Amino acid sequence: MPRPYACPVCESNESEEVFRLRGYEVAECGSCGLRFNAGFGGGRPASEVFSREYYYVEHRNFFAAQLADGETDLSVPTYLRRLDQIESILGRGRLLDVGAGLGTFLRLARDRGWNVQGVEISPFAVDHIRRTLGVPVFQGDLGAFDAPEASFDLVTFWDSLEHIERPRESLRRAFQLLRPGGALVLTTDNFDCLIADIVGFLYRASGGAIRYPVERLFIDRNTVYFSDGYLLGLVRGLDFTEVQMTRMDAPLGKITASLIERAALRVLYALAALTHREAQMTLMVRRPENGLPGQEVLG
């Protein structure tokens, strides 16, 4: 039956339960089709959800290198490749990183000559960035960030949009903050993927008894679970243009998993690459210079 959960994007109250998990439910909006977390944070504010324990305990593998020095973070090569790509188009300028986490990307961009700022909801992460990098970072939601329209050349969301309680409003605000011709780059999870199909089948075939694989993929710290098609529609509806999308999987070294789980993931990663059904995506779009549509490159 439809359940009275408000969709984080379209705000419709018509939704259906997809997965009943430990402490939360994944629901699907009956209006726009988005899957979302119907129990995000257990009623706590996001600033408490992303506490010190989130970085040091719950996702220790993902953040261990960043907490040490950031130099060995497995995301660094990806960040550098993206900066090369962006700089070949935009040059360097003012950069805003939304959901800045522990600041690895801010450090890399600053060291290459960008004028950087961050936005981050977690008090722990904000304190870490301020102490270790000394760059300006606003604590709070992007909607409360006070800056003139068209004041940034680049806005980034690295693995953060899926944790934001009102993602459409954040993308709209990012559009406003970009200068005409400026770029937005984001990486997030893609739930129209091979692994999502498999864990969904196991859950349904077991009558909901097999929940662990679903909980590992549809994590409780996400507010939304985007598909690549849904995200493309979202940015197009906000008038972004020159859409470029690539799909990939998260580095295995950043995932806390048993040896058996890692072996299974290696096989699934290979199959996903062959079928182009990877579980992450990077999207680069631009605020148009003149309102004319641009070309799209989807891979």
C-alpha positions in Angstrom: 0.0 0.0 0.0 1.1 3.6 -0.5 2.7 5.1 2.7 2.7 8.7 3.8 6.4 9.4 3.4 7.3 12.7 1.8 9.6 12.4 -1.2 12.8 14.4 -0.7 12.7 15.7 -4.3 9.1 16.2 -5.5 7.5 16.2 -1.9 4.7 13.8 -2.9 3.3 11.9 0.0 2.5 8.8 -2.1 5.1 6.2 -1.8 5.5 2.4 -1.4 7.8 0.4 0.7 10.5 -1.4 -1.3 12.8 -2.7 1.5 12.1 -3.0 5.3 15.5 -2.9 6.9 16.9 -2.6 10.4 15.9 0.8 11.7 14.8 2.3 8.4 12.8 1.6 5.2 13.6 2.2 1.5 10.5 3.7 -0.2 9.7 4.5 -3.8 7.9 7.7 -4.6 4.7 7.0 -6.5 4.9 10.3 -8.3 8.5 10.7 -9.5 9.9 7.2 -9.0 12.8 8.2 -6.7 13.8 5.6 -4.1 14.6 7.2 -0.7 15.3 6.5 2.9 12.1 6.8 4.8 13.9 6.7 8.2 17.0 8.8 7.6 18.8 9.6 10.8 16.1 8.1 13.0 14.8 11.7 13.4 18.2 13.2 14.3 19.5 16.3 12.5 22.1 15.6 9.8 24.8 17.4 11.8 24.5 14.6 14.4 24.2 11.8 11.9 27.6 12.6 10.4 29.5 12.6 13.7 33.0 11.7 14.7 31.9 8.0 14.9 30.8 8.2 11.2 34.3 8.9 10.1 36.3 6.9 12.7 34.1 3.9 13.3 31.2 3.3 10.9 33.1 4.1 7.7 36.7 3.8 8.9 38.1 2.2 5.8 36.7 4.9 3.6 38.1 7.7 5.6 41.3 6.2 7.1 43.7 7.7 4.6 42.1 11.1 4.8 42.3 11.1 8.6 46.0 10.3 8.4 47.3 12.7 5.8 45.1 12.4 2.7 48.1 11.5 0.5 47.2 7.8 0.2 43.5 8.4 -0.3 42.4 6.1 -3.1 40.2 8.9 -4.5 43.2 11.2 -5.1 43.9 9.9 -8.7 40.3 10.4 -9.6 40.3 13.9 -8.2 43.4 14.8 -10.1 42.1 13.4 -13.4 38.9 15.4 -13.0 40.8 18.6 -12.2 42.9 18.1 -15.3 39.7 17.7 -17.3 38.0 20.7 -15.7 41.0 23.0 -16.0 41.3 22.2 -19.7 37.8 23.7 -20.1 37.6 26.4 -17.4 41.1 27.1 -16.4 41.3 27.8 -12.6 39.2 30.1 -10.5 36.8 30.0 -7.5 35.7 26.6 -6.3 33.0 25.5 -3.9 33.0 21.9 -2.6 29.7 20.9 -1.1 29.8 18.1 1.4 33.6 18.7 1.7 34.1 15.8 4.2 37.6 15.8 5.5 38.9 18.2 2.8 41.1 16.0 0.6 39.7 17.5 -2.6 39.9 21.1 -1.2 43.5 20.5 -0.4 44.3 19.2 -3.9 42.5 22.0 -5.7 44.1 24.7 -3.4 47.5 23.4 -4.1 46.9 23.6 -7.8 46.0 27.3 -7.6 42.2 27.3 -7.1 40.5 29.7 -4.7 38.6 27.2 -2.6 35.7 27.2 -0.1 33.8 24.4 1.4 30.3 23.7 2.7 29.9 20.8 5.2 27.1 19.8 7.6 29.3 17.8 10.1 30.8 19.9 12.9 33.5 17.2 13.3 34.5 17.5 9.6 34.4 21.3 9.6 36.7 21.4 12.6 39.1 18.9 10.9 39.3 21.0 7.7 39.8 24.3 9.6 42.6 22.8 11.8 44.4 20.9 9.1 43.9 23.1 6.0 43.0 26.5 7.2 40.6 27.1 4.3 37.2 28.7 4.7 34.4 26.2 5.2 30.8 27.0 6.1 29.1 24.6 8.6 25.5 23.9 7.5 23.4 23.2 4.5 24.1 24.8 1.1 20.7 26.5 1.2 21.9 28.6 4.1 25.3 29.4 2.5 25.4 33.2 1.9 27.3 34.1 -1.3 26.4 36.2 -4.3 24.9 34.6 -7.4 27.3 33.7 -10.2 30.3 33.9 -7.8 31.9 30.5 -8.5 33.5 28.9 -11.5 33.1 25.3 -10.2 30.8 23.6 -7.7 31.5 20.0 -6.7 29.6 17.3 -4.8 31.9 14.3 -4.2 29.9 11.5 -2.7 27.7 14.0 -0.9 24.5 14.6 -2.9 23.0 11.3 -1.8 23.3 12.4 1.9 21.6 15.8 1.5 18.0 16.0 2.7 16.8 18.2 -0.1 19.0 17.4 -3.1 17.0 19.2 -5.8 17.2 22.5 -3.8 20.9 22.0 -3.3 21.4 21.6 -7.1 19.2 24.6 -7.8 21.3 26.7 -5.4 24.5 25.4 -7.0 23.2 26.6 -10.4 22.6 30.0 -8.9 26.1 30.2 -7.5 27.8 29.2 -10.7 28.8 31.9 -13.2 27.4 31.5 -16.7 29.6 28.8 -18.3 30.7 27.5 -14.9 30.6 23.8 -14.2 29.1 21.4 -11.7 30.8 18.1 -11.1 29.3 15.4 -8.8 29.9 11.8 -8.0 27.2 9.7 -6.4 25.9 6.1 -6.2 23.9 4.6 -9.1 21.2 2.3 -8.0 20.2 1.2 -11.6 23.1 -1.2 -11.4 23.9 -4.9 -11.5 24.5 -5.2 -7.7 21.2 -3.5 -6.9 19.4 -6.0 -9.2 21.0 -8.9 -7.4 20.4 -7.7 -3.8 16.8 -6.8 -4.7 16.3 -10.3 -6.1 17.7 -11.9 -2.9 15.4 -9.8 -0.7 12.3 -10.5 -2.7 13.1 -14.2 -3.2 13.5 -14.7 0.6 10.4 -12.8 1.5 12.5 -10.0 3.1 14.6 -12.4 5.2 17.9 -11.7 3.4 18.5 -8.0 4.3 22.2 -7.8 4.9 23.2 -7.3 1.2 20.5 -4.7 0.8 21.7 -2.8 3.8 25.3 -2.8 2.6 24.2 -1.2 -0.7 21.2 0.9 0.3 23.0 2.4 3.4 21.1 4.1 6.1 23.2 7.3 5.8 21.8 8.0 2.4 18.7 10.1 2.1 18.2 9.2 -1.6 19.1 6.3 -3.9 19.5 7.8 -7.4 19.4 5.9 -10.7 21.5 7.4 -13.5 18.3 8.1 -15.5 16.7 9.9 -12.6 19.7 12.1 -11.9 20.0 13.0 -15.6 16.4 14.1 -15.6 16.9 16.1 -12.4 19.8 18.2 -13.8 18.1 18.7 -17.2 15.0 20.0 -15.4 17.2 22.6 -13.6 18.5 23.9 -17.0 22.0 22.5 -16.7 23.5 21.7 -20.1 26.5 20.0 -21.7 25.8 16.8 -19.8 28.7 14.3 -19.5 28.2 11.1 -17.5 30.6 8.3 -16.8 29.9 5.2 -14.7 32.3 3.3 -12.4 32.5 1.3 -9.2 33.9 2.5 -5.8 37.5 1.5 -5.0 37.5 -1.9 -3.2 40.1 -0.6 -0.8 37.7 2.0 0.6 35.0 -0.6 1.4 34.9 -2.4 4.8 34.2 -6.0 3.9 35.2 -9.6 4.7 37.5 -11.6 2.4 34.5 -13.5 1.0 32.7 -10.2 0.3 35.7 -8.7 -1.5 36.0 -11.8 -3.7 32.4 -11.6 -4.6 32.7 -7.9 -5.3 35.6 -8.4 -7.6 33.5 -10.8 -9.7 30.5 -8.4 -9.7 32.7 -5.4 -10.6 34.0 -7.3 -13.6 30.5 -8.2 -14.7 29.2 -4.7 -14.1 32.0 -3.3 -16.3 31.1 -5.7 -19.1 27.4 -4.8 -19.0 27.9 -1.1 -18.2 25.9 -1.5 -15.0 28.3 0.0 -12.5 27.2 1.2 -9.1 28.6 4.8 -9.2 28.5 7.7 -11.6 30.2 11.0 -12.2 28.2 13.8 -13.8 29.7 17.0 -15.2 27.3 19.7 -16.3 27.4 23.5 -17.0 25.4 26.6 -16.4 24.7 27.7 -20.0 26.4 30.9 -21.3 23.4 31.8 -23.4 20.6 29.5 -22.6 21.2 27.3 -25.7 21.2 23.5 -25.2 24.6 21.7 -25.4 25.6 18.2 -26.4 25.5 15.2 -24.1 28.1 12.6 -23.7 27.0 9.5 -21.8 29.3 6.6 -21.2 
